Amino acid sequence: MGELRAIEVPDVQARRPLSTVSLTRVGVTGVEKVLRVRSDGDEQLYYAQLECFVDLPPDQKGAHMSRFEEVVNEAIDEVVLGEAFKAETLAAHIAERVRERQRGLRAEARIAARYPISRPAPASGVPTQEIYTMFGVAVASERGTRRIVGVQAQGMTACPCAQELVLDRALRRLEQAGIAAHEAAAVLREVPVATHNQRGIGTLHIGATESCAEGVEATDLLAIVESSMSSEIYELMKRPDEALVVERAHRTPRFVEDCVREMVRQAVERYGHLGDDCFIHARQENLETIHRHNVVAERSGLVGELRRELAGGGHVLHHVTMREWLEARETLPQ
């Protein structure tokens, strides 16, 4: 038999496309991984979904899709996670490797990890397992790598507007029943007044530079998100727990807008060490009960601008978006 010759397979992706147009993002979505995380010698499994993208120049037909999966596996194996799961660290490693392997000017990685936390119910102390979502986002470019950590949690909100309407009707009815106005007002100050409720979904992202990222932990972000709503909610509750949660929510009525402003205020105060060029994004969606629609509010911007607004420094006309911050646009402080 003659000597076997290796057959060279042409690199189809490297060919010139028919239409020479660059593409903003090319990559893979819906990548599912189970990550084993070490903490204090113990290991816990996290279910995560990943997305990886790279920009594509106008003279390249396609990206090498198989390389995305290779990079994800390599990064998971190489990243050493410490006391807390750092989704943004893994996202940064993936983005940097994707950019290098795909030879792109810019690469992006996003991670959404679902994980459980055991918590006691507020009155009975019954242990209950709550599921939260942690986000890690990173963009690697010739400017360097920027990363964002985020969380999402659910809670409960009580509508302030409906509560005032119900309060007014209650006062008039008590007066008609012969109860003095000042006595009726005193009673209703002590008794939570009815209103309609929503289940809220709050999301908070923090983008910090390497020099001041220390101390931004997912557990702290979760506390901010949950406390920004009218009340936390729990999967398992006894009767005393239900009474406490409902009463707490009705004593702290908040609009969807209030929740976002509270998240921003707490984040700015909690992370006073963050530089003015760091980033905050807060979003709240309330699932309505007396309407067929839902309501949403959000705010994004640089920490310095948010500090000035909170101090009464006036309205910032342009709110920096997450994409602008991650890409370190020329208009942003470097």
N, C-alpha and C positions, 0 to 999 in steps of 0.2 A: 504494500500500500504506500502511496505517496505521503509525503510529510503534510500533516494538517496545518493549515494556515489560519491564524486568528482573523476573524471577520470584524472589521471596524464598523461599529454601529454609529451612524451619523447623529450628531447632537441637534435634533430637530428644534429644540427650544432656543438654540442660539442663532437660528436663521433669522433673516430679515423679514419682518411681516409685510403683508401687502399694503397695509395702511400704517404709515410711520407716525403713530400717535403714542405718546407715553401714557402709562396707566398709573393712577394714584395708588391703588392697592391691589395686589394679587396674592392669593394665599389660600389657606385652608381654615374652615370653621367646623365646629362640632367635634373636635378632637377630645375624646374622653380618656381620662387617666385616673387611676387610684394612687394617690401619693401617700407614702409611708413617712410620717413625721416623727422625729425623736424629740422628746421633751423630758428632762430629768431622768433619763435612762429608760423611760417608757415610750412605747410607740403607739400611734393612733393613725387610723386611715381617714383620708379626706377624699371625697369624690369631687373631681374637678373637671371643668370643661375649658378647653383652650382654643384660642384663635391666633394665627400667625400670618403676617402679611409682609410683603416687600414691595417697594415701588418698582416699576418696570420701565426702562428707557425705550425710546421710540424705535430703536433698531434691533430690539430683542423680541422674538416671537412669543416666548413664554417662559415662565419660571419652572424650576425643577421641583415639582410637587413632592416627590419622595424625600427630598432633602429636609422638608419641614418636619416630617415625622422623625427623621434621624436626629435632627437638632433637638427636638423636644425630649427624646429619650436620653440623649447625652447630657442635656442640661439638668434633667431630673436626677441623674446618677451623680453628677458632679457637684451640684449645689448642696452645701452642708447647712441644714436648718438648725437654728439654736433653740432658745427657750420658747419662742413663739413662731408660728408658721408665718414666714415672710413671703407672701404671694408676689409682692412687687420685686423681691430679689430674684425669684425664679423667672419672672417675666423679663427682667433686665438681661439675665443670662441668655434666655432664649432669643430676645431681640438682637443682641450683639452677635450671637452665632449665626442667626438667619442672615443678617446683613453681610457678614463675612462670607458665608457659604454661597449665598445667592449673588454676591458682588453687587449689592444694591446701594444706592445713596442713603436709603432710609428703610428701616424695618420696624415692625410693631408687633408686640405680643400682648395678649389679654388673657387673664385667668379669672375664672369664677369658681370658687371652691365652697362647697356646702359642708358644714361641720356642726356637731352637736355641742351644747353646753348644758350641764346639769345645774339647775337653779332651784331654790326653795320657793314655794308659793308664799305670797306676802304675809298672810295671817297664820295659816296652819303650819307652814314650814314643810309641807309635803314636797318631796323632791319631784321635779318635773324636767323632762328633757326638751330643750328648745333648739330648733335648727336655725342657723344663721348663714348668711352668705358673705364671703370675703372676696374682694377684688384686688387684682394686681395688674397694673397696666404699665407698659414701658415702651419708649420709642428710642431707637439707637440711630444716630446719624453722625455726620462728620463733626458736628458740634459736641458730641458726647452722648450720654444716655440720661434720659429723664424718666423718672418713675413716679407712679401714683399708687397709694394704698386706699382701699375703700371698703365699706361694709354696707349691708342692707339688713334692716330689722323691721318687724311689724309692731304696731301698737294700736291704741284706740284714741279717737278724738271725739269731743263733744262740741256741738255747734253753738257758738256764743249768741248768734242772731236769734235762733229759735228759742233759746233759753230765756232771752229777754222778753220775747213775745209771750211765752208761757208765764213768766214772772208777773208781767203786767196784768194778765187775765186773772192770775191767782190773787193778786192784791185787790182787784175790783170785786172778786167774788167774796173774799173775806170781809171786805167793808160792807157789802150787801148783807152779809150774815150778821152784822152788828158788831164786828170786831174793829176796834180803833185802828186807824191807819198806822200809827207808830208801833202798836203791838203786832200787827200783821207783818210789818216790815222786819221787826225784830225776830219773829218766828222764821220767816223765810231766809233770813241771814244764816240761820243755823241748820236749816233743812235744805239739802241739795234739790234744786228745781229741775224738772224733767226737760230734756231736749233730745233731738235725734243724734245718733252716733254714727261714726264711720270707722271701719278698720283701715288704719293708715299704713303705708309702706314708705319708710324713710330711707334715704340713701345719702351717704356722706363720703366724699373723696378728699384726700389731702395729698398735695404734690409738694415735696420738699427736696431741696438740693442736698447733696451728699453732706455738706458741712453742718446741716441742722436737722437731718432726718431722724436722728437719735431721739427716742422717746415717743415717737408716733406709733402707738400700738392699736391693734384692731379692737382689743377689749375696751379701751378708752373711747374709741369712736362709737362702739355699740352703746355705751352708756350715754353718750351725747345724743345719739339718734333717739333712743327710747325715752329719755327724759324730756325731749323737745315736744313730745305729744302729750295729750291729756293724761294718759296712763299707760303703763306697760300692760301687756297681756300675757297669759300663761296657758299652756296646753292643758294642764290638769289643775283644777281648783276645787276646794271644798266650799261650803256655803259661806263661811266667814271671809274667804278669799274673794268670792264673787261680790259680796257686799262692799268690801274694801275697795276693789278695783272700780266698781261702778260709781261709788261715792267719790273716789279720788278724781275720776274723769270729769264728773259733773261739777266738781269744785274748781277744776282747771280747764274751762272751755277754751278751745283754740281753733282758729281757722287754719286751713292748709297753709296760708301765707305766714301765720304765726309760727308754725312748726319750722319752716325754712329759716326765718329770721332768728329763731331760738338756736337752731343748729349752728348758724354762722356765728352768733354771739358767743356761744359756749366754746366753739372751736378756736376762735381768736383769743379768748381769755385762757383756755386750757393750754394752748401752744404759743405762749408769749415769746418763746425763743425763736419762732420761725421768722425768717427774713421777709422783708417787704415783697420780694420777688417770688415767694412761695405761693401756692395755689390752693383754693378751696372751692369745692362744688357741692352744693346741698340741693336735694330734690325730695319733694314729698308728694305722694299720690294718695288721695283718700277715696275709698270705695263707698260711694253714697248709698244710703238706705231709703231715702224718701224721693230720690230722683233716679232716673234710668241712666244718667251719665255719671262719670267720675270727675274729680277735680285735681288739678296739678299745679304746683308752684315750684320754682327753682331759682337758684342764684349761683353764679360762678364769678370768680375774679381773683385778683392778686390780693394777698394778705394785707399789704400796705394800704391799698385802696379801701378794703373793707374796714380796716382800723379807723381810717379817716372818716368814713361814713358813719360808723358807730359813734364816733366822737362828735358828730354834728358837722362834719366838714363838707357836706354838700353831696349832691348826686353825681355819681360817676357815669358818664354817658356811654362808654364802651365797656362792657363786661367781658373780660378775657375768657375765651372758651377753653375747654380741656384740650382740644386739638391744637389750638394756638400755643398753649403753654407747653405741651409735650414736644411740639416741634421747634420751640424756642425761636419764634418768629423775630425778625429784626426789630419789630416795634417793642419787644419786651426787654426789660433790663437783663443784662447778661451777668 
